[in-house]
Amino acid sequence: MAITAALVKELRDKTGAGMMDAKRALTENDGDMDAAVDWLRTKGLAKADKKSGRTAAEGLVAVKTDGGVGVAVEINSETDFVGKNAEFQAMVASFADTALLVNDIEALKSADMGGKPASEVLTDAIAKIGENMSIRRMAKITGNNVAKYVHNPAAADMGKIGVLVAYSGSDEGFARQVAMHIAAVNPAALSEADMDPAVVEKERQIQMDIARESGKPEQVIEKMIEGRMKKFVAESTLLNQSFVVDPDKTVGAAAADAGVEITGFVRMAVGEGIEKIEEDFAAEVAKVAQG
Protein backbone atom coordinates (compact mmCIF):
# COMPACT_ATOMS: atom_id res chain seq x y z
CA MET A 1 0.00 0.00 0.00
CA ALA A 2 1.30 3.47 -0.91
CA ILE A 3 2.18 5.55 2.16
CA THR A 4 0.83 9.01 1.28
CA ALA A 5 1.58 12.30 3.00
CA ALA A 6 -2.09 12.50 4.04
CA LEU A 7 -1.83 9.11 5.74
CA VAL A 8 1.33 10.16 7.58
CA LYS A 9 -0.35 13.38 8.72
CA GLU A 10 -3.39 11.47 9.99
CA LEU A 11 -1.19 9.18 12.07
CA ARG A 12 0.82 12.11 13.42
CA ASP A 13 -2.41 13.89 14.41
CA LYS A 14 -3.59 10.78 16.24
CA THR A 15 -0.38 10.01 18.08
CA GLY A 16 1.78 13.13 18.20
CA ALA A 17 4.67 11.08 16.79
CA GLY A 18 7.36 12.63 14.58
CA MET A 19 6.98 12.57 10.81
CA MET A 20 9.68 9.97 10.14
CA ASP A 21 8.44 7.76 12.99
CA ALA A 22 4.88 7.93 11.64
CA LYS A 23 6.04 7.09 8.11
CA ARG A 24 8.08 4.16 9.37
CA ALA A 25 5.16 2.85 11.45
CA LEU A 26 2.88 2.87 8.40
CA THR A 27 5.55 1.25 6.23
CA GLU A 28 6.18 -1.49 8.81
CA ASN A 29 2.44 -2.20 8.98
CA ASP A 30 1.56 -1.93 5.28
CA GLY A 31 -0.50 1.23 5.77
CA ASP A 32 -2.78 -0.22 8.47
CA MET A 33 -3.60 2.79 10.67
CA ASP A 34 -4.61 0.89 13.82
CA ALA A 35 -1.59 -1.39 13.61
CA ALA A 36 0.66 1.62 13.08
CA VAL A 37 -0.75 3.26 16.21
CA ASP A 38 -0.06 0.10 18.21
CA TRP A 39 3.46 -0.09 16.73
CA LEU A 40 4.22 3.45 17.83
CA ARG A 41 2.86 2.75 21.30
CA THR A 42 5.09 -0.31 21.72
CA LYS A 43 8.09 1.74 20.63
CA GLY A 44 7.23 4.48 23.11
CA LEU A 45 6.73 7.02 20.33
CA ALA A 46 3.03 7.78 20.77
CA LYS A 47 3.20 9.51 24.14
CA ALA A 48 3.08 13.12 23.11
CA ASP A 49 -0.66 13.29 22.49
CA LYS A 50 -1.39 11.92 25.96
CA LYS A 51 0.68 14.68 27.54
CA SER A 52 -0.76 17.61 25.59
CA GLY A 53 -3.60 18.30 28.04
CA ARG A 54 -1.32 18.64 31.05
CA THR A 55 -0.18 22.00 32.31
CA ALA A 56 3.39 22.90 31.37
CA ALA A 57 4.32 25.85 33.57
CA GLU A 58 7.93 25.01 34.44
CA GLY A 59 10.95 24.91 32.16
CA LEU A 60 13.58 27.44 31.13
CA VAL A 61 14.07 30.84 29.55
CA ALA A 62 17.13 31.10 27.31
CA VAL A 63 18.70 34.34 26.09
CA LYS A 64 21.11 34.76 23.20
CA THR A 65 22.76 37.79 21.61
CA ASP A 66 24.55 38.40 18.35
CA GLY A 67 25.90 41.93 18.05
CA GLY A 68 22.94 44.28 18.17
CA VAL A 69 20.32 41.50 18.22
CA GLY A 70 19.03 39.61 21.22
CA VAL A 71 16.36 36.94 21.70
CA ALA A 72 14.64 35.40 24.70
CA VAL A 73 12.80 32.09 24.35
CA GLU A 74 10.63 30.29 26.89
CA ILE A 75 10.35 26.50 26.62
CA ASN A 76 7.96 24.98 29.13
CA SER A 77 7.79 21.57 30.80
CA GLU A 78 5.54 20.10 33.45
CA THR A 79 8.11 19.80 36.21
CA ASP A 80 11.12 21.74 37.38
CA PHE A 81 13.11 18.49 37.29
CA VAL A 82 13.10 18.48 33.47
CA GLY A 83 14.71 21.93 33.46
CA LYS A 84 17.76 20.32 35.08
CA ASN A 85 18.00 17.66 32.37
CA ALA A 86 21.10 18.18 30.18
CA GLU A 87 19.30 16.94 27.06
CA PHE A 88 16.41 19.37 27.62
CA GLN A 89 18.87 22.21 28.23
CA ALA A 90 20.70 21.42 24.98
CA MET A 91 17.38 21.51 23.10
CA VAL A 92 16.45 24.85 24.67
CA ALA A 93 19.85 26.28 23.68
CA SER A 94 19.35 25.12 20.09
CA PHE A 95 15.90 26.74 20.00
CA ALA A 96 17.44 30.01 21.20
CA ASP A 97 20.18 29.83 18.55
CA THR A 98 17.54 29.24 15.88
CA ALA A 99 15.41 32.13 17.22
CA LEU A 100 18.21 34.55 16.31
CA LEU A 101 17.49 33.72 12.66
CA VAL A 102 13.70 34.26 12.69
CA ASN A 103 11.30 37.04 13.64
CA ASP A 104 8.48 35.46 15.64
CA ILE A 105 7.31 32.38 17.52
CA GLU A 106 5.47 30.81 14.58
CA ALA A 107 8.55 31.13 12.39
CA LEU A 108 10.58 29.52 15.17
CA LYS A 109 8.22 26.56 15.42
CA SER A 110 8.51 25.89 11.69
CA ALA A 111 12.25 26.65 11.42
CA ASP A 112 14.49 23.82 10.25
CA MET A 113 16.57 22.18 12.97
CA GLY A 114 18.67 19.32 11.64
CA GLY A 115 16.17 18.37 8.97
CA LYS A 116 13.07 18.72 11.15
CA PRO A 117 10.91 21.72 12.10
CA ALA A 118 11.45 22.88 15.67
CA SER A 119 7.91 21.82 16.58
CA GLU A 120 8.71 18.25 15.58
CA VAL A 121 11.97 18.30 17.54
CA LEU A 122 9.86 19.25 20.56
CA THR A 123 7.33 16.49 19.86
CA ASP A 124 10.12 13.93 19.74
CA ALA A 125 11.42 15.22 23.08
CA ILE A 126 7.94 14.92 24.61
CA ALA A 127 7.78 11.28 23.56
CA LYS A 128 11.26 10.58 24.90
CA ILE A 129 11.14 12.51 28.19
CA GLY A 130 7.49 11.77 28.92
CA GLU A 131 6.26 15.26 29.84
CA ASN A 132 4.17 17.83 28.04
CA MET A 133 6.32 20.69 26.72
CA SER A 134 5.74 23.78 24.64
CA ILE A 135 7.63 26.43 22.70
CA ARG A 136 5.66 29.14 24.45
CA ARG A 137 7.17 32.55 23.82
CA MET A 138 9.87 34.38 21.94
CA ALA A 139 10.89 38.05 22.16
CA LYS A 140 13.43 39.79 19.97
CA ILE A 141 15.16 43.11 20.56
CA THR A 142 17.62 45.18 18.53
CA GLY A 143 19.90 48.09 19.34
CA ASN A 144 23.42 49.36 18.92
CA ASN A 145 24.35 46.80 21.58
CA VAL A 146 22.42 44.20 23.56
CA ALA A 147 23.39 42.98 27.03
CA LYS A 148 22.00 39.79 28.56
CA TYR A 149 21.50 38.48 32.08
CA VAL A 150 20.04 35.28 33.53
CA HIS A 151 19.06 35.15 37.18
CA ASN A 152 20.23 31.97 38.96
CA PRO A 153 21.20 30.18 35.71
CA ALA A 154 20.51 26.45 35.41
CA ALA A 155 23.06 26.32 32.58
CA ALA A 156 24.82 28.85 30.36
CA ASP A 157 22.40 31.60 29.26
CA MET A 158 19.28 29.92 30.63
CA GLY A 159 17.31 29.90 33.86
CA LYS A 160 14.02 31.03 35.39
CA ILE A 161 14.38 34.73 34.49
CA GLY A 162 16.12 36.09 31.41
CA VAL A 163 16.71 39.77 30.59
CA LEU A 164 17.91 41.60 27.48
CA VAL A 165 18.86 45.30 27.46
CA ALA A 166 19.34 47.27 24.23
CA TYR A 167 21.64 50.25 24.66
CA SER A 168 24.04 52.65 23.00
CA GLY A 169 27.41 53.39 24.57
CA SER A 170 30.40 51.27 25.46
CA ASP A 171 29.81 50.37 29.12
CA GLU A 172 28.60 46.78 28.88
CA GLY A 173 29.13 46.28 32.61
CA PHE A 174 26.67 49.06 33.39
CA ALA A 175 24.14 47.65 30.90
CA ARG A 176 24.38 44.29 32.65
CA GLN A 177 23.73 46.00 36.00
CA VAL A 178 20.59 47.48 34.46
CA ALA A 179 19.60 43.99 33.32
CA MET A 180 20.03 42.75 36.90
CA HIS A 181 17.87 45.65 38.11
CA ILE A 182 15.16 44.67 35.61
CA ALA A 183 15.26 41.04 36.78
CA ALA A 184 14.75 42.18 40.39
CA VAL A 185 12.27 45.04 39.99
CA ASN A 186 10.31 44.02 36.86
CA PRO A 187 9.42 47.46 35.40
CA ALA A 188 6.28 47.68 33.27
CA ALA A 189 7.83 49.88 30.58
CA LEU A 190 10.94 51.80 29.60
CA SER A 191 9.43 55.26 30.08
CA GLU A 192 6.07 56.96 30.55
CA ALA A 193 5.66 57.22 26.77
CA ASP A 194 5.92 53.43 26.50
CA MET A 195 3.28 52.61 29.12
CA ASP A 196 -0.01 50.99 28.14
CA PRO A 197 -2.63 53.80 28.24
CA ALA A 198 -5.26 51.34 29.47
CA VAL A 199 -3.08 50.41 32.46
CA VAL A 200 -2.49 54.07 33.30
CA GLU A 201 -6.19 54.91 33.05
CA LYS A 202 -7.17 51.93 35.18
CA GLU A 203 -4.75 53.06 37.91
CA ARG A 204 -6.10 56.61 37.68
CA GLN A 205 -9.66 55.40 38.20
CA ILE A 206 -8.60 53.27 41.18
CA GLN A 207 -6.83 56.24 42.75
CA MET A 208 -9.88 58.46 42.09
CA ASP A 209 -12.16 55.99 43.84
CA ILE A 210 -9.78 55.78 46.82
CA ALA A 211 -9.47 59.55 47.04
CA ARG A 212 -13.24 60.14 46.88
CA GLU A 213 -13.70 57.82 49.84
CA SER A 214 -11.88 60.46 51.87
CA GLY A 215 -14.72 62.95 51.28
CA LYS A 216 -12.34 65.74 50.27
CA PRO A 217 -13.37 68.41 47.70
CA GLU A 218 -12.85 67.64 44.02
CA GLN A 219 -10.10 70.27 43.57
CA VAL A 220 -8.14 68.68 46.42
CA ILE A 221 -8.73 65.23 44.97
CA GLU A 222 -7.35 66.33 41.59
CA LYS A 223 -4.07 67.40 43.21
CA MET A 224 -3.92 64.17 45.20
CA ILE A 225 -4.38 62.14 42.00
CA GLU A 226 -1.71 64.10 40.18
CA GLY A 227 0.85 63.28 42.86
CA ARG A 228 -0.17 59.63 43.11
CA MET A 229 0.00 59.14 39.34
CA LYS A 230 3.49 60.65 39.19
CA LYS A 231 4.56 58.17 41.83
CA PHE A 232 2.89 55.30 39.96
CA VAL A 233 4.68 56.19 36.72
CA ALA A 234 8.02 56.58 38.53
CA GLU A 235 7.68 53.17 40.17
CA SER A 236 6.51 51.47 36.95
CA THR A 237 9.01 52.77 34.39
CA LEU A 238 12.63 51.64 34.19
CA LEU A 239 14.25 55.02 33.58
CA ASN A 240 12.41 56.61 36.52
CA GLN A 241 12.93 53.82 39.05
CA SER A 242 15.44 54.09 41.86
CA PHE A 243 18.49 52.14 40.66
CA VAL A 244 19.10 49.09 42.86
CA VAL A 245 22.87 49.52 42.52
CA ASP A 246 22.74 53.19 43.56
CA PRO A 247 19.35 54.01 45.16
CA ASP A 248 20.12 57.74 45.29
CA LYS A 249 19.84 57.87 41.49
CA THR A 250 17.22 56.87 38.99
CA VAL A 251 18.21 54.35 36.34
CA GLY A 252 17.99 57.13 33.76
CA ALA A 253 20.33 59.40 35.72
CA ALA A 254 22.79 56.59 36.37
CA ALA A 255 22.76 55.73 32.65
CA ALA A 256 23.53 59.34 31.73
CA ASP A 257 26.46 59.36 34.17
CA ALA A 258 27.77 56.15 32.56
CA GLY A 259 27.45 57.55 29.05
CA VAL A 260 24.82 54.96 28.18
CA GLU A 261 21.36 55.32 26.65
CA ILE A 262 18.93 52.50 27.37
CA THR A 263 16.70 52.06 24.32
CA GLY A 264 14.69 48.95 25.21
CA PHE A 265 14.48 45.81 27.30
CA VAL A 266 12.90 42.38 27.53
CA ARG A 267 12.24 40.53 30.77
CA MET A 268 10.91 36.98 30.53
CA ALA A 269 10.17 34.70 33.48
CA VAL A 270 9.17 31.05 33.28
CA GLY A 271 5.45 30.41 33.66
CA GLU A 272 4.25 34.04 33.66
CA GLY A 273 0.51 34.10 33.05
CA ILE A 274 0.03 30.33 33.21
CA GLU A 275 -2.57 29.19 35.68
CA LYS A 276 -1.11 26.27 37.57
CA ILE A 277 -3.52 23.61 38.76
CA GLU A 278 -2.50 22.41 42.19
CA GLU A 279 -3.70 18.95 43.19
CA ASP A 280 -2.99 16.98 46.32
CA PHE A 281 -1.60 13.47 46.00
CA ALA A 282 -4.91 11.77 46.87
CA ALA A 283 -6.72 13.71 44.14
CA GLU A 284 -4.05 12.76 41.62
CA VAL A 285 -4.33 9.06 42.50
CA ALA A 286 -8.13 9.26 42.26
CA LYS A 287 -7.88 10.81 38.80
CA VAL A 288 -5.58 8.03 37.58
CA ALA A 289 -7.89 5.38 39.06
CA GLN A 290 -10.84 6.86 37.13
CA GLY A 291 -8.91 6.48 33.89
ChimeraX attribute file (.defattr): number of C-alpha atoms within 10 A of each C-alpha:
attribute: neighborCount
match mode: 1-to-1
recipient: residues
	/A:1	9
	/A:2	9
	/A:3	14
	/A:4	12
	/A:5	11
	/A:6	9
	/A:7	17
	/A:8	24
	/A:9	17
	/A:10	14
	/A:11	25
	/A:12	21
	/A:13	13
	/A:14	14
	/A:15	22
	/A:16	25
	/A:17	29
	/A:18	26
	/A:19	18
	/A:20	13
	/A:21	19
	/A:22	27
	/A:23	22
	/A:24	18
	/A:25	25
	/A:26	26
	/A:27	16
	/A:28	13
	/A:29	17
	/A:30	14
	/A:31	19
	/A:32	15
	/A:33	18
	/A:34	11
	/A:35	15
	/A:36	23
	/A:37	21
	/A:38	16
	/A:39	19
	/A:40	21
	/A:41	14
	/A:42	10
	/A:43	12
	/A:44	14
	/A:45	26
	/A:46	28
	/A:47	23
	/A:48	27
	/A:49	18
	/A:50	15
	/A:51	18
	/A:52	16
	/A:53	9
	/A:54	13
	/A:55	19
	/A:56	23
	/A:57	24
	/A:58	24
	/A:59	27
	/A:60	32
	/A:61	33
	/A:62	33
	/A:63	32
	/A:64	25
	/A:65	21
	/A:66	13
	/A:67	11
	/A:68	15
	/A:69	19
	/A:70	27
	/A:71	28
	/A:72	30
	/A:73	30
	/A:74	29
	/A:75	28
	/A:76	26
	/A:77	26
	/A:78	20
	/A:79	16
	/A:80	15
	/A:81	10
	/A:82	20
	/A:83	24
	/A:84	15
	/A:85	12
	/A:86	12
	/A:87	13
	/A:88	19
	/A:89	23
	/A:90	12
	/A:91	16
	/A:92	25
	/A:93	23
	/A:94	14
	/A:95	26
	/A:96	26
	/A:97	19
	/A:98	19
	/A:99	25
	/A:100	21
	/A:101	13
	/A:102	16
	/A:103	14
	/A:104	14
	/A:105	17
	/A:106	14
	/A:107	15
	/A:108	24
	/A:109	22
	/A:110	14
	/A:111	19
	/A:112	15
	/A:113	16
	/A:114	8
	/A:115	9
	/A:116	15
	/A:117	15
	/A:118	23
	/A:119	20
	/A:120	20
	/A:121	18
	/A:122	24
	/A:123	24
	/A:124	21
	/A:125	20
	/A:126	25
	/A:127	23
	/A:128	14
	/A:129	16
	/A:130	18
	/A:131	21
	/A:132	25
	/A:133	26
	/A:134	20
	/A:135	19
	/A:136	16
	/A:137	17
	/A:138	22
	/A:139	20
	/A:140	21
	/A:141	20
	/A:142	20
	/A:143	18
	/A:144	14
	/A:145	23
	/A:146	27
	/A:147	27
	/A:148	25
	/A:149	26
	/A:150	25
	/A:151	17
	/A:152	12
	/A:153	16
	/A:154	18
	/A:155	16
	/A:156	11
	/A:157	21
	/A:158	27
	/A:159	24
	/A:160	21
	/A:161	23
	/A:162	31
	/A:163	29
	/A:164	33
	/A:165	27
	/A:166	23
	/A:167	23
	/A:168	17
	/A:169	15
	/A:170	14
	/A:171	14
	/A:172	17
	/A:173	11
	/A:174	18
	/A:175	27
	/A:176	18
	/A:177	18
	/A:178	28
	/A:179	26
	/A:180	22
	/A:181	20
	/A:182	23
	/A:183	21
	/A:184	12
	/A:185	16
	/A:186	18
	/A:187	21
	/A:188	18
	/A:189	18
	/A:190	20
	/A:191	19
	/A:192	18
	/A:193	9
	/A:194	11
	/A:195	15
	/A:196	11
	/A:197	11
	/A:198	9
	/A:199	10
	/A:200	14
	/A:201	12
	/A:202	11
	/A:203	16
	/A:204	17
	/A:205	12
	/A:206	11
	/A:207	18
	/A:208	17
	/A:209	12
	/A:210	13
	/A:211	18
	/A:212	13
	/A:213	9
	/A:214	9
	/A:215	10
	/A:216	11
	/A:217	10
	/A:218	12
	/A:219	8
	/A:220	12
	/A:221	19
	/A:222	13
	/A:223	11
	/A:224	15
	/A:225	19
	/A:226	13
	/A:227	11
	/A:228	16
	/A:229	17
	/A:230	12
	/A:231	13
	/A:232	14
	/A:233	18
	/A:234	18
	/A:235	16
	/A:236	20
	/A:237	21
	/A:238	27
	/A:239	23
	/A:240	20
	/A:241	23
	/A:242	21
	/A:243	22
	/A:244	17
	/A:245	15
	/A:246	10
	/A:247	11
	/A:248	11
	/A:249	16
	/A:250	19
	/A:251	23
	/A:252	20
	/A:253	17
	/A:254	21
	/A:255	21
	/A:256	12
	/A:257	11
	/A:258	15
	/A:259	13
	/A:260	19
	/A:261	19
	/A:262	22
	/A:263	17
	/A:264	18
	/A:265	26
	/A:266	23
	/A:267	20
	/A:268	24
	/A:269	23
	/A:270	23
	/A:271	21
	/A:272	9
	/A:273	8
	/A:274	11
	/A:275	10
	/A:276	12
	/A:277	8
	/A:278	8
	/A:279	9
	/A:280	7
	/A:281	9
	/A:282	8
	/A:283	11
	/A:284	11
	/A:285	11
	/A:286	10
	/A:287	10
	/A:288	8
	/A:289	8
	/A:290	6
	/A:291	5
